[in-house]
Amino acid sequence: MTSVFDLAPEASPVPVVPVVVIEDAADAVPLARALVAGGLPLVEVTLRTPAALDAVRAIAAEVPGAVVGAGTVVSVAGVADAVGAGARFLVSPGWTERLLGAMRDSGLPFLPGVATTSEVVALLEQGVEDMKFFPAEAAGGVPYLKSLAGPLPRARFCPTGGVSLASAPAYLSLPNVGCVGGTWMLPPDALAARDWARVETLAREAAALRGPVSARSR
């Protein structure tokens, strides 16, 4: 199965996955176009609002440069809804056996969420090596992930939760981090004003970050 870390259409690694909360589905297409124009083609639309699934559908249908995924997937029904809406990858804040099975059965690349060493080991035991580390800053941040690289070298992470432009380079310098997820390129005031030009500028700044290629190619 293709890894989420390898979904970007460009040859060069994409270091940041925007984590998007969409209140109005009409904003989905221009927002996604701004992110893609800024160099961030992977777009994670969180299933936290009534507009989320319509947003996924719109981006999948109208923004050919985007690779749209569904985040905050917390149930078997949520997996089915995301697949039906056209999501191309799935992200969960945590996992259970049933949820993991549904994500695997979907055939889509997925990132189950972990916050502890035991959760990482349990996923590795089931053959899952790509994971979301959430909530990254609250769960130990860069020092925690650095400490896992030695004993658990097969695990690769996308840290999300409190990651910023300032902290992202430290995460991306780790050999077990393939990308980071964040919201800093989507400031609330820019979204409220529908200032897509500003979103594009911030996306371009985020896309300029680069992590180690080895984390994506193992």
N, C-alpha and C positions, 0 to 999 in steps of 0.2 A: 504494500500500500504506500502511496505517495505520502511523504511527510508534510505537515503544515509548513515546516521550515523551507520547503522546496517548491511551494506553490506559485511564487511570484513569476510572472511571465518574463521578466528581464533576466539576463545572465548573471548580473551582479546581485549579491545578497541584499535583501531588504531587511534592515535592522529593527524596524518599528512597525507594530500593528496598531493602528488607531482603534481605540475602544469607544464605540459610538452609541450614545443613547438618543434616540430620535422620538420626539414628542409629536411631530407632525410629519406624516408620510410624504407630504409635498416637498419637504426639505431634503429627502433622501438622495435624489438624483443630483441636484447641484452640489450638495455636500460631498458626495462620492466623487463627482467629477473634479472638484477642487483637490481632494486628497490624491487622486490619480495624477492630476497635472503636477502636483508637488512631489511626485515620486514615491507615493505610498499606495500601491495597488491593492494590498490586502486590507479589507475593511471588515472589522468585527462589529456587527450590529447586535447589541445586547437585547435579549428578550425580556425587557423590563417594563415595556410600555405597550399599550394597545396598538400602537402604530408600527411596532417592530416588524412583524411578519410582512405587512404591506410594504415596508421600507426595503426588506430583503428582496421581495418580488420585483420592486421597481428598479433597484440597482442591478439585479441579475438581468433584467430585460433591456435596460436602457443605458447602461454604462459598460460597454464591452471591455474597457481596459481594467475594470475592477474585478477582483476575486473576492466575492462577498461571502462572509461566514456568519454564523449565528453564535452569539455568546450568551452566558448565563443560562445554559441549557441544563435544567435540573430534573428532568423527568423523561420517561419513555415517550410520553405524548409530545413533549417539547422537541425531541429528536425527530419524530414523524412530521411535526409541523414545520420544522426548519428545512427538512429535506423537501417537503412539498412546496415550500416557498422558493426553492432554488438555491439554498445555501450550498457552498462548496467546501466548507469545513465547519467543524463544531468545536466549541470551547465550553467547558464547565468549570464552575468554581470549586467543585469537589466531585467525588464519585462514589457510587455504590455498585454492587455486582450487577444489578438490573440495568442501571444507567450505562455502565461500561459495556455490557452486552449489546444494548440498543445502539450505542455509538459505533461499536465494532460492526454490527450487522448492517448499519446504514451504508457501508462501503465508502464513506467519506473520511478524509483525514480528520483526526480529532486530538484535542489536548485536554485530558482529564486533569482537574485541579488537585494539587497536593500542598500540604503545609508541614508535613512531618517526615522524618526518615522512614518510619514504618510504612507510611503510605507509598513512598517511593519504592521501597523494597517489594511491597505487595504488587505494584504495577509491573515492575521488572519481572517478577515471578510469572506474570501472565503475558509476558512478551511485549509489553508496552514500554517504550523507551522515551517517547516525546511527551512532555507534561507541561502544564501551566503551574507556576509557583505563585500561590495566592493565599493571603494578601502579602505581597513580597516584602514591603518595608516592615509591616507589623510582625511578620513571621521570622524575621532575622536578617533580611536583606542580603547584601553582597557577602558579608562574612559567613552567613549560614550556607549559601550556595557554594562558596569557595571551599568550605569544610566538607561538602559532599563529593567534590570532584575526585578526591583520592579513593575513598572506599567504594564509590558508586559511579565509575567512569562512564558506564553505558547510558546513564540518564542524561537527557538534554531538556533544558527548561526554557520557557517563555515567562519571565517574571512580570507580574501585573499587580497593580495595587500600590499606589503611592509613588510609582516611578515617575521621574521628571526628566526634563532635558539635562539638568545638572547631574543627576545620578545615573542616567542611562549609560554613559560611557564606562562607568565602573562595572556595571553588569555585563556589558558587551565585551569587556576585556577578559571575562572568565571563559575557560575552554568548554564548559558545560552549558553555556547559554547560546541559543541559536538566534534569539530575537527578544525584544521586550514589548510589552503592551502598555499603552498609555493614552491619556486624554489631554495632555498639555497642549497639543496642536488644535484643540477644539474648545477654546475658552468660552464660557457661557455667554459673555457679552457679545462675542463675535457671532455665535449661533443665534442669539436673540435678534441681532441686527441683520442676520443673513449676509454677513460680510465674508463671502466666499473667497475673495481675493486675499484676505488676511489668513484664512484657513490654508490656502494654497501656499502662502509664504512660510507659515509655521511648519507645514508638512515638508516643504523643501529643506528647511533647517533640520528637521528630524531625519529625513532621508540621507542627509550628508553624514550621519553617524555610521560607523562601520565596526562590526565585530569580527572576531577571528573566523576565517573561512573553515578552519578545521572543525568548528562546532557544528557546521552544517553538513560536512562531508563524511563524517565518520560512519 
